[in-house]
Structures are given as structure tokens and as C-alpha cells.
């Protein structure tokens, strides 16, 4: 069996892979036809076209080496390899994601029609971590730092992997029963949880309560008929997590698609949130880019007068040809549910920033522009912002559950 030299083999394989990729993307932009294989997994005409190209090219390059290809195997079975070397071909790994085709189409009178494909990525679950691993193009969540698009790798918690009762913040209800007792928990006059507990201390940590918050009225009915009631404060902000819960994310890659000329800038970011207790959630993180570093620390509080969150971000930017900029930004948010009116009031004092502060997105744009001679002093950026959101829910709207039992 004769094979080409190693240098020629590598060069030809690179050319074949590039040609197959161009074939796949041509189908991606034009639309694909999907059918189901015998094992019910999807296959597209892009898979088949790319596989034909690769198989034909490999047979021409190495006539004596058999080729085992995924779609060919599904149709005709595997060729005889007799224990020797063979090519193994899977032209498109991640067909389900490929079929989703994330893109957009725009038209304007001046610019005409324009189609732009969306993010291309591969993704897999990490069940032990309740997280997903993504490789390719995507964007960060924007929950703690500015949302930026990137091409790289990201691992992040995915609440969809948790049981329904663990996905959203709710406090743990703790108490002490003197006998085998019934515990009923009401929120805004509706029964949201009822269970029986043994004598002694109890903790109810699987509560499914209304996501907008509202204090919990807890009634403990003893075997003797004696009842006791107490209130557990419940006001939520997006930063709050259940006690003992952790949410994290980490990303590294190259910044893309920022609506400006940012050049080649590498970016990294990690965040972590931890539910410390019913009342406290701590969170923090750091973000890095070319000539930019920032760190964030914050805390969310569940109190009887509402939910609070406050954090501070300290950032340092070194634009090309300009003095280094250092500054900080403080963000404060408040949320309160008014159960008698059906109104959720949310006030975000977002945010106050000192003169030298730049967020991650602004830093990427400034660094890209400063490479072209833009003066940092002339770069416009947001320093102060206040948001006020009020949501009113009609008493019989679908977003409020019907009562299972009237509150006592």
C-alpha cells in the first residue's frame, strides 16, 4: 500500500476539508432538506453532498485505503477494512443544531435585500454540572457584564437541567413542629404548597412560588388542632438564588459582530453567583480583553421591604496611544411586589459611573477605534442611567393562578 508523503497528505486533507465546509455553508445559506434515518436521527442534503465530496476526494488521493462514511454506512453498511488503515468520515457533526439555522433577512429601499446568517456553533450538555458546553459563535448573557458576541468556547449553567421547583428563586421555609403537623404556605392569598411534617425542625426547600415575589404566609396546624402562623419575606431580583444554589459561566474567544471595527481582540469572562441564605446571594466575576481588565463584586438581598441588589465594577482600559483609563461603576436595583394591587414595582438605579470607567463593550469599541487614531477623550459613552419598570397584572389574568383554596 503506497501513500502520499506526509506534507502532501496534510495539504490535500486541508483542501478537502475547506471544500466540504464551503459546500455545507452553501446549503446552510440556501436552506436544507431534512429526512430521518433508520435510527430516527436527522440527515440533510448538506451531509450527503459534503460526504460525497470527501469520499470521492479520499478515494482519488489514496485508492488503496477504504473509506467508512456515516451516511454511506447507514445505507450500504461498512466496507471490508481487514484490520488495516481506513478513513472514517463524519461530514457534519451536529446536524440538529445545523438544521435550526439561525439567521435574519433585511430589506431597505436604499440598501436592497440582505441576508445574514446567525451564530454557528456546536453544543453539548454537561449533566453532572447542570451546564452546557458551547464551541463556535454565540454571545454572553449580559446579566452581570455587557453582552458581547464572540467566537470561541463557553461553559455556562443551564437552569433547564434542574427540577421545575429548583429553577427560580424562592426562600427555604423553616420552622418547628410539636407533633405530626400540616404546613400550608400561602402567597398573595393562594395556596402554593401544602405538606405534612414530622415532629421537630423542618425545612421546605422545594417551593414553587410565583416568580414576581410576595411574602409567604405559613400556617402550621398541629395534630391537636392548634395553629401557628408566621411570615417569610419573599422579594426577588434577577440576582437572587435559592440557598445553596450556584450559577456560573466562563467564556474565552475572539470578539465579533459589535457593529464597529474592533479588529482582532481576544476576550474572556467568568461569573459566579451563590445563594448564601434566604436573605443573601453573593455574586461576582471578571472580564478581560485586549488592553482591558475589570472585576465585579455584588450582593442581592431579600428583605421584608423588597428585594435589593447592589454591585460595583472596577475597570482599567489602555487605549492605543492614549493614557490609561481607570474608573468604577455602581449599580443598584430594587424590586417590590404589591399584592393587594397586583402591581410589581421595579426600580433600577442603573448605573452611576466615574469618568474613567468603560464597560466591556465600550472598551472593545474604543480599542478598535484607537488603533485607527481615534482619541479616547472624544469617545462617547454612557455614564448614568435610570430605569423604572411597573408591571400591573389584572386580578383574573392568566399570569396569576386561580386559587386552590382560600387563605384563612
Secondary structure, DSSP 8 states (H G I E B T S, - for coil): -----HHHHHHHHHHHHHHHHHHHHHHHHH---EEE-TTS-EEEHHHHHHHHHHHHHHHHH-TTSEEEEHHHHHHH-----TTS-EEEE-S-S-HHHHHH--EEEEEETTTEEEEEE---EEEEEEGGGTEEEEEEEEE---SSS---EEEEEEEEE-GGGS-GGGSS----EEEEESSSEEEEEEETTEEEEEEEE-SEEEEE------TT---EEEEEE-TTS-EEEEEE-----TT---TT-EEEEEEEEEE---SS---S-EEEEEEEEEE-SSSEEEEEEEEEETTEEEEEEEEEEEETTEEEEEEEEEEEE--TTS--EEEEEEEEEEEEEETTTTEEEEEEEEEEE-TT---HHHHHHHHHHHTTT--GGG-----B--EEEEEE--TTSTTS---SSB--
